[in-house]
């Protein structure tokens, strides 16, 4: 007899390429590994620095694979299929929360997701994985 366990999070762990932690001056930009699937919630807001990492709406975002830093001062990124955004711009991305401090006990320290390690200072905030 075989037991099958299904999880909607499993596709997030299946990757085609590695993630990146990009330093853009004093801001860390987290870029996920390539993935075939993901969550479909909408996230975003005004592009800001959250705990030292680039985020939006008050939370850290792990940006989709292929996201590139195009300027360091001010930090500006190019998100594949969405466009170029700088600090203060409004951005909307699909994905879902992978770390929410209000909904669970979270140990302090770095957090691994989608091929990148979210630094401890950034992991003190909610983390949204964009696809």
Secondary structure as UniProt FT lines:
FT   TURN            8..9
FT   HELIX           10..13
FT   STRAND          20..24
FT   TURN            25..26
FT   STRAND          27..31
FT   STRAND          41..50
FT   TURN            51..52
FT   STRAND          53..56
FT   TURN            57..58
FT   STRAND          59..63
FT   TURN            65..66
FT   STRAND          68..72
FT   TURN            73..74
FT   STRAND          75..79
FT   TURN            80..82
FT   STRAND          83..86
FT   TURN            87..88
FT   STRAND          90..99
FT   TURN            101..103
FT   STRAND          111..113
FT   TURN            114..115
FT   STRAND          116..118
FT   HELIX           120..123
FT   STRAND          127..130
//
